[in-house]
Amino acid sequence: MRISELVDRTGVPLATVKYYLREGLLMPGQATGATQADYDDAHVERLGLIRALIDVAGLSVKRAKAVIDVIEHPESDLVRTIGRALEELPPYGGSDAAEYPRAKRAIEALGQVYDPDYAAVAQLERALAAAEAAGVPMTDDRLRAYGGAIMELAEFDIGNMSTTDPADAVKYAVLGTALYEPVIAAMRRLAHQDAVYRALGGSS
Amino acid sequence: MRISELVDRTGVPLATVKYYLREGLLMPGQATGATQADYDDAHVERLGLIRALIDVAGLSVKRAKAVIDVIEHPESDLVRTIGRALEELPPYGGSDAAEYPRAKRAIEALGQVYDPDYAAVAQLERALAAAEAAGVPMTDDRLRAYGGAIMELAEFDIGNMSTTDPADAVKYAVLGTALYEPVIAAMRRLAHQDAVYRALGGSS
């Protein structure tokens, strides 16, 4: 299809499509003349991913480009590949600390893999330190209860992920992380409300 | 104790303590003279809460004041009281819609209480709409799996909450929501990593 049809089908304005082409987020079409190129369904799909990353998940163009680079050049190790893509998602923050004592202790208590290079380790350390500073430190009981429930969420997520196609796996991991964290936060607030109703003996 | 000792014990600068007094976040001390007042442990504790809300949870002074107003003037209904306090937490966003079709469907499918006035309902609607727009809509399977795991988290939280002292319950709900959502998000990312290792047959 011509670029004008790509604009029609996706609703992305022509100037924006050209910008994504220049920045390398959208792959070039097949040249059909000096100033014309042919686009296909892969371009429609890519534009959908770019809009999801930028407009819905709130990534900068630079970070969206980094995610797409990972999709186009996956490493042979799928865990590393996904880890690199997830580093482009918020929250951003210094991860140059040498040690993550709270995170290490929690991860090891849960019997999970501890890899300080994985960005979520620094993220957990900051979150645990903040809870501690606010006077509501993580307890062993809470860690155990949360760990089990959160592993259930994660097992479902990974059970539905392709482990053979790295591009699909990265897309799924990035969108599933960026877009389902807010869903989970809202669902937990609503579950609290429901649980309080029941704790107070109200009918729900 | 004198205000200077309150400053020493909490590490909150004198000018900040005076500002919180003026704004009504910190309750006045017991007057002991024309320009002196006596403070006690309740003031130390309140300053800890104010710092947690503002410095750690990132609330504005105005929103922290609103949380404290709820603590000082709870409604007779504990669910409403907590709901009012939780409205001061991010994410903020228009909740003037008349209907929340995606949230309503999800909440009813889970058999939970649907109360469109509860801020988390609008929050869930926005999160589900964003996931849908990004091409990863909530499925029935995912809703069921998430619903069960998230209710486990919530049951633990509520099981550890005072249902007799509204002030304690509000503090616990606000800090537990603001400070544990980032912990849960980080733990889920780490559980993903662990589950991928295991799915790929790696040793963890």
Chai-1 contact restraints between the chains, C-beta under 6 A:
chainA,res_idxA,chainB,res_idxB,connection_type,confidence,min_distance_angstrom,max_distance_angstrom,comment,restraint_id
A,G48,B,G135,contact,1.0,0.0,6.0,A-B,restraint_1
A,A52,B,A134,contact,1.0,0.0,6.0,A-B,restraint_2
A,V56,B,A130,contact,1.0,0.0,6.0,A-B,restraint_3
A,V56,B,A133,contact,1.0,0.0,6.0,A-B,restraint_4
A,V56,B,A134,contact,1.0,0.0,6.0,A-B,restraint_5
A,V79,B,V196,contact,1.0,0.0,6.0,A-B,restraint_6
A,Q112,B,D194,contact,1.0,0.0,6.0,A-B,restraint_7
A,V113,B,D194,contact,1.0,0.0,6.0,A-B,restraint_8
A,V113,B,Y197,contact,1.0,0.0,6.0,A-B,restraint_9
A,V113,B,S204,contact,1.0,0.0,6.0,A-B,restraint_10
A,Y118,B,Q193,contact,1.0,0.0,6.0,A-B,restraint_11
A,A120,B,A186,contact,1.0,0.0,6.0,A-B,restraint_12
A,A120,B,R189,contact,1.0,0.0,6.0,A-B,restraint_13
A,A120,B,L190,contact,1.0,0.0,6.0,A-B,restraint_14
A,Q123,B,A186,contact,1.0,0.0,6.0,A-B,restraint_15
A,L124,B,A186,contact,1.0,0.0,6.0,A-B,restraint_16
A,A127,B,P182,contact,1.0,0.0,6.0,A-B,restraint_17
A,A127,B,V183,contact,1.0,0.0,6.0,A-B,restraint_18
A,A127,B,A186,contact,1.0,0.0,6.0,A-B,restraint_19
A,A130,B,V56,contact,1.0,0.0,6.0,A-B,restraint_20
A,A130,B,L179,contact,1.0,0.0,6.0,A-B,restraint_21
A,A131,B,L179,contact,1.0,0.0,6.0,A-B,restraint_22
A,A133,B,V56,contact,1.0,0.0,6.0,A-B,restraint_23
A,A134,B,A52,contact,1.0,0.0,6.0,A-B,restraint_24
A,A134,B,V56,contact,1.0,0.0,6.0,A-B,restraint_25
A,A134,B,L175,contact,1.0,0.0,6.0,A-B,restraint_26
A,A134,B,L179,contact,1.0,0.0,6.0,A-B,restraint_27
A,G135,B,G48,contact,1.0,0.0,6.0,A-B,restraint_28
A,V136,B,L175,contact,1.0,0.0,6.0,A-B,restraint_29
A,A145,B,F156,contact,1.0,0.0,6.0,A-B,restraint_30
A,A149,B,A149,contact,1.0,0.0,6.0,A-B,restraint_31
A,A149,B,E152,contact,1.0,0.0,6.0,A-B,restraint_32
A,A149,B,L153,contact,1.0,0.0,6.0,A-B,restraint_33
A,I150,B,M187,contact,1.0,0.0,6.0,A-B,restraint_34
A,I150,B,R188,contact,1.0,0.0,6.0,A-B,restraint_35
A,I150,B,A191,contact,1.0,0.0,6.0,A-B,restraint_36
A,M151,B,A191,contact,1.0,0.0,6.0,A-B,restraint_37
A,E152,B,A149,contact,1.0,0.0,6.0,A-B,restraint_38
A,L153,B,A149,contact,1.0,0.0,6.0,A-B,restraint_39
A,L153,B,R188,contact,1.0,0.0,6.0,A-B,restraint_40
A,A154,B,R188,contact,1.0,0.0,6.0,A-B,restraint_41
A,A154,B,A191,contact,1.0,0.0,6.0,A-B,restraint_42
A,A154,B,H192,contact,1.0,0.0,6.0,A-B,restraint_43
A,A154,B,A195,contact,1.0,0.0,6.0,A-B,restraint_44
A,E155,B,A195,contact,1.0,0.0,6.0,A-B,restraint_45
A,F156,B,A145,contact,1.0,0.0,6.0,A-B,restraint_46
A,I158,B,A195,contact,1.0,0.0,6.0,A-B,restraint_47
A,I158,B,V196,contact,1.0,0.0,6.0,A-B,restraint_48
A,I158,B,A199,contact,1.0,0.0,6.0,A-B,restraint_49
A,T163,B,A199,contact,1.0,0.0,6.0,A-B,restraint_50
A,L175,B,A134,contact,1.0,0.0,6.0,A-B,restraint_51
A,L175,B,V136,contact,1.0,0.0,6.0,A-B,restraint_52
A,L179,B,A130,contact,1.0,0.0,6.0,A-B,restraint_53
A,L179,B,A131,contact,1.0,0.0,6.0,A-B,restraint_54
A,L179,B,A134,contact,1.0,0.0,6.0,A-B,restraint_55
A,E181,B,A185,contact,1.0,0.0,6.0,A-B,restraint_56
A,P182,B,A127,contact,1.0,0.0,6.0,A-B,restraint_57
A,V183,B,A127,contact,1.0,0.0,6.0,A-B,restraint_58
A,A185,B,E181,contact,1.0,0.0,6.0,A-B,restraint_59
A,A186,B,A120,contact,1.0,0.0,6.0,A-B,restraint_60
A,A186,B,Q123,contact,1.0,0.0,6.0,A-B,restraint_61
A,A186,B,L124,contact,1.0,0.0,6.0,A-B,restraint_62
A,A186,B,A127,contact,1.0,0.0,6.0,A-B,restraint_63
A,M187,B,I150,contact,1.0,0.0,6.0,A-B,restraint_64
A,R188,B,I150,contact,1.0,0.0,6.0,A-B,restraint_65
A,R188,B,L153,contact,1.0,0.0,6.0,A-B,restraint_66
A,R188,B,A154,contact,1.0,0.0,6.0,A-B,restraint_67
A,R189,B,A120,contact,1.0,0.0,6.0,A-B,restraint_68
A,L190,B,A120,contact,1.0,0.0,6.0,A-B,restraint_69
A,A191,B,I150,contact,1.0,0.0,6.0,A-B,restraint_70
A,A191,B,M151,contact,1.0,0.0,6.0,A-B,restraint_71
A,A191,B,A154,contact,1.0,0.0,6.0,A-B,restraint_72
A,H192,B,A154,contact,1.0,0.0,6.0,A-B,restraint_73
A,Q193,B,Y118,contact,1.0,0.0,6.0,A-B,restraint_74
A,D194,B,Q112,contact,1.0,0.0,6.0,A-B,restraint_75
A,D194,B,V113,contact,1.0,0.0,6.0,A-B,restraint_76
A,A195,B,A154,contact,1.0,0.0,6.0,A-B,restraint_77
A,A195,B,E155,contact,1.0,0.0,6.0,A-B,restraint_78
A,A195,B,I158,contact,1.0,0.0,6.0,A-B,restraint_79
A,V196,B,V79,contact,1.0,0.0,6.0,A-B,restraint_80
A,V196,B,I158,contact,1.0,0.0,6.0,A-B,restraint_81
A,Y197,B,V113,contact,1.0,0.0,6.0,A-B,restraint_82
A,A199,B,I158,contact,1.0,0.0,6.0,A-B,restraint_83
A,A199,B,T163,contact,1.0,0.0,6.0,A-B,restraint_84
A,S204,B,V113,contact,1.0,0.0,6.0,A-B,restraint_85
